Amino acid sequence: MKNKSLLVVMGVALLMCACSSKKDYKPRDVDDMLRPATMTYTGQDSANIMALVNEYAGLFEQRDFDACSQLLYKLQNDSIRQLTEPEKQGFKQAMNIFSKVYAVRTTSFILRSDKNNDVKLTVQIDENGDIDKNIGTISFSLNPVYKDGNWYLTVLDKYAEGVENIYEN
């Protein structure tokens, strides 16, 4: 009985010491947590990107993966190029695993730089799914890239040139 009382007293003492030495929590300023974009975006930039993404999403929802592949580019050695025919074929083969697509929606839109952006698309692939509740869905991200005054869609590849993992630091 004495051992239990001693343990309780020691536990309370430790708890009091831990609480008294705790530093005051000071919330960080949002600007300290978020990195600013490395370029200035205009409303026209957002409109151009959304037009590309909406066109892609509409074609994806219709399962027109050939047309989707025509909209995709690849960043290579600081230049932008359309997918090669073998890359387009690989893309179409990979996408044909979806026997049905019931809905496609843009679920996030983050612009960071000319090469490091993230537009997340959520795809409802189950007839009984719910895209709003993220049931019966999959998601993937596009990376809009700005080159020579134009925006191009690339598939987000964390290993591509110019793409940084913003959560690394």
PAZAKOL-894698 format. One record per residue: residue in one letter; z, x, y of N, C-alpha, C, O in turn. Coordinates in steps of 0.001 Angstrom, whole numbers, plus 500000, padded with zeros to 6 digits. Layout:
<sites>
AZXYZXYZXYZXY...
</sites>
This chain:
<sites>
M500000500819498819500000500000500000500000500865501247499299500574502216K500823501974501217500874502871502364499523503527502597499117503738503740N498816503852501495497507504495501620496503503566502295495701504004503120K496549502275501942495634501306502560495936501165504042495018501108504860S497217501108504395497596500993505813497169502235506578496690502143507708L497342503381505968496952504636506605495443504677506819494975505112507871L494682504226505824493226504198505945492783503251507059491868503567507819V493428502099507153493087501134508204493375501727509574492549501617510480V494537502355509740494907502964511023493916504073511381493485504177512529M493555504904510391492607505990510650491229505423511034490561505938511930G490824504362510341489540503743510646489501503189512055488513503367512768V490583502510512468490669501957513827490656503085514853490001502974515889A491377504170514569491433505304515491490052505939515647489636506266516759L489344506111514525487996506677514585487053505777515381486251506255516183L487159504494515153486321503537515872486586503597517362485650503556518161M487856503695517749488216503759519167487700505060519787487223505061520922C487795506161519048487289507442519559485772507392519724485230507869520721A485102506815518744483641506740518802483197505889519984482241506233520679C483883504792520209483511503903521309483821504521522661483069504326523616S484910505259522756485287505809524057484415506992524453484265507264525644S483832507704523485482995508851523835481528508460524007480698509299524355K481215507213523769479843506737523875479397506762525333480109506298526224K478203507314525562477666507354526922477192505966527320476810505154526477D477224505713528620476706504441529118475206504379528875474486505348529119Y474748503243528397473326503043528158472645502721529481473042501802530198K471627503487529783470839503227530980469415502974530543468772503868529994P468907501773530773467532501495530363466557502399531122466723502670532311R465542502849530398464536503706531012463548502862531799463277501709531463D463026503455532834462001502801533634460737502666532783460399503585532037V460042501544532884458829501311532110457816502423532358457126502843531429D457715502903533585456769503967533898457082505259533156456179506063532922D458338505476532780458712506660532011458286506536530549458090507544529870M458143505305530066457819505092528656456319504972528413455843505319527332L455570504490529393454140504291529230453365505375529960453642505690531117R452394505936529266451530506911529906450493506165530733449965505144530291P450198506663531923449161506002532712447779506280532114447579507292531443A446853505398532357445483505606531900444915506837532597445270507140533736T444036507536531905443478508760532481442228508505533307441635509443533839M441826507265533417440699506913534290441005505584534952441868504834534495T440306505301536013440497504047536732439509503027536190438305503277536141Y440025501882535787439197500815535233438974499740536287439857499443537091T437790499170536266437475498066537160437429496777536348437447496798535117G437369495680537048437205494400536369435896494370535600435798493730534553Q434892495063536118433597495120535437433712495874534113433063495509533132D434544496938534082434768497657532824435344496705531776434850496634530651S436384495984532157437005495033531223436004493980530772435960493634529591A435205493469531694434215492443531355433158492998530396432764492326529443N432702494229530653431692494843529773432247495065528371431572494801527376I433479495551528303434107495787526994434280494467526255433945494366525075M434801493459526941435035492168526284433721491521525837433683490863524797A432656491698526600431356491159526183430915491809524868430447491121523961L431063493139524766430714493836523528431597493376522366431107493087521273V432896493314522620433846492920521567433589491480521133433605491189519937N433355490583522072433103489178521727431806489027520938431735488231520002E430784489790521314429527489747520559429770490235519129429326489609518167Y430469491345519004430779491904517693431603490906516866431288490660515702A432652490334517462433516489384516747432729488158516298432926487670515185G431841487656517150431026486495516787430114486795515606429971485977514697L429498487976515626428626488371514516429438488597513242428996488252512146F430618489175513393431490489408512236431905488071511614431912487922510392E432246487117512456432665485800511955431526485126511184431772484381510235Q430278485387511594429106484842510891428716485681509677427774485358508954R429474486780509469429212487739508398427847488404508556427221488777507564D427387488554509785426131489266510057426467490748510258426445491269511373F426778491402509136427228492787509198426107493747509571426364494845510064D424869493336509338423737494156509776423735494235511302423607495320511869A423876493091511963423905493072513433425155493788513956425092494463514983C426285493647513263427504494365513662427262495869513636427668496587514550S426599496340512588426353497785512469425456498293513587425539499460513971Q424591497415514114423706497806515217424486498010516514424033498724517410L425664497379516613426485497502517814427424498707517770428046499037518779L427535499367516619428489500456516465427868501820516744426717502089516402Y428659502654517366428259504023517708429303504983517172430359504583516682K428975506267517281429905507304516856429940508391517921428905508838518416L431153508801518259431353509892519202431273511192518417431997511387517441Q430378512084518856430195513337518128429856514450519107428880514361519853N430673515504519096430445516670519954430220516272521411429269516728522046D431080515442521924431040514982523305429772514196523651429414514073524822S429104513671522636427974512776522898428163511529522042428937511520521085I427447510494522407427556509229521687426222508986520988425159509214521565R426286508523519746425050508243519012425225506993518170426340506643517782Q424112506320517890424163505160517008424462505640515594424235506802515257L424970504734514781425206505086513384423879505400512714422853504791513019T423914506354511801422717506667511016422491505537510016423389504725509791E421329505475509426421044504423508433422017504490507259422506503445506830P422324505688506712423330505711505632424715505226506103425425504567505342E425098505541507334426385505055507861426371503541508010427364502877507711K425248502991508472425123501532508591425204500876507219425867499852507055Q424529501465506235424570500919504871425986500959504314426430500003503678G426696502056504548428082502173504098428974501137504754429835500545504103F428763500919506052429529499910506773429264498522506185430201497769505918K427998498190505987427646496861505461428205496659504055428695495578503729Q428132497695503222428701497595501878430196497346501938430725496509501205A430870498068502806432326497913502934432683496515503430433650495925502948M431939495982504364432245494669504941431895493523503997432472492441504101N430963493744503085430570492684502156431653492334501140431467491422500335I432779493042501164433895492637500303434478491306500761435152490617499995F434211490948502026434705489675502550433718488578502175432650488458502775S434086487776501172433185486710500740433095485609501792432064484952501933K434178485420502520434199484422503600435006484985504756435962485737504564V434604484608505947435357484927507162435550483597507873434579482928508226Y436813483213508083437108481905508664437335481959510167437105480969510860A437773483078510670437988483215512119438165484695512446438608485485511613V437806485050513681438017486399514197438573486254515604438064485473516409R439618487010515888440242486918517206440653488308517686441114489137516902T440479488547518980440993489765519600442485489573519805442903488625520470T443304490473519232444752490298519310445445491350520166446627491205520477S444740492399520549445291493324521544444153494101522186443074494245521613F444420494597523389443393495242524201444087496315525024444752496007526013I443935497581524618444610498679525307443570499714525731442831500246524901L443525499989527021442617501014527547443449502198528007444387502032528786R443113503404527530443857504610527870443005505668528540443460506355529454S441751505800528080440886506854528602439436506519528266439142505439527755D438546507444528554437136507214528236436862507254526735435845506724526287K437759507880525934437523508036524499438657507511523620438531507518522395N439740507064524206440930506754523419441460505367523772442409505232524544N440837504343523198441183502955523490441381502198522186441046502706521115D441914501005522266442221500266521054442099498768521315442905498173522030V441071498178520716440907496723520760441058496239519320440210496499518467K442153495534519074442471495094517718441875493715517467442048492793518264L441168493590516342440619492314515904441362491871514650441595492671513744T441729490604514602442359490029513426441366489054512813440776488227513509V441190489163511503440198488375510767440919487519509733441665488033508899Q440691486209509794441248485307508783440279485283507611439133484855507751I440748485748506446439893485840505264440287484855504164439621484776503131D441354484115504382441823483129503412441670481742504022442114481488505141E441039480856503273440804479493503760442106478811504176442125478056505148N443181479068503456444471478453503760445322479326504671446499479034504884G444746480384505208445482481277506093445680480661507465445206479561507749D446378481382508294446640480948509664446571482178510565447466483023510548I445517482267511337445321483450512176446416483578513232446769484686513636D446955482435513678448030482474514681449333483020514101450114483656514809K449563482770512820450793483234512169450568484499511351451478484988510682N449338485025511413448987486256510703449147486106509185449619487015508503I448744484944508677448804484664507242447369484630506720446516483932507268G447115485388505661445766485437505094444797486153506017443630485775506118T445281487188506689444453487913507659444482489417507370445343489919506647I443527490099507951443527491555508016443225491925509457442718491104510220S443533493150509829443254493607511188442607494980511145442856495771510235F441787495248512125441218496574512323440980496746513815441009495780514578S440745497979514219440608498263515646439267498913515966438746499739515216L438744498510517092437570499147517678438044500059518802439096499830519401N437276501072519076437590502009520148436418502020521129435446502743520906P436485501241522202435427501316523205435433502703523865436481503200524275V434251503313523960434110504655524516433166504581525715432115503943525665Y433571505249526789432772505274528024432015506591528092432617507664528071K430700506502528172429881507705528235428652507429529092427944506442528892D428413508320530047427226508242530909427063506876531577425953506352531671G428171506311532035428130505063532789428068503794531954427925502704532508N428171503910530633428098502738529756429254502740528765429817503786528444W429599501539528286430611501366527252429922501170525910428913500471525817Y430476501794524864429962501698523506431120501372522571432260501773522808L430810500638521507431840500334520513431799501354519396430740501631518832T432953501909519080433114502732517894434262502130517091435107501422517639V434288502411515807435425501998514998436532503004515268436289504211515261L437739502522515505438845503430515806439095504347514615439348503900513497D439017505630514892439246506665513886440217507657514502439865508371515440K441434507707513983442445508558514605442092510038514528442717510853515207Y441104510401513715440700511799513611439461512120514451439027513271514493A438892511117515116437692511349515918438009512197517141439140512220517627E437004512882517619437146513725518800437637512894519988437085511834520281G438668513377520663439171512728521863440211511653521635440816511175522594V440438511257520388441411510215520085442760510879519823442868511793519006E443779510407520526445119510959520379446048509896519803445882508704520062N447017510339519027448052509440518554449097509345519678449864510282519895I449121508229520379450011508104521525451470508027521122452356508189521961Y451732507780519830453110507667519367453651508997518840454798509074518400E452825510037518886453216511332518349454341511969519142455210512614518556N454349511809520451455365512441521319456557511546521523457498511920522223
</sites>
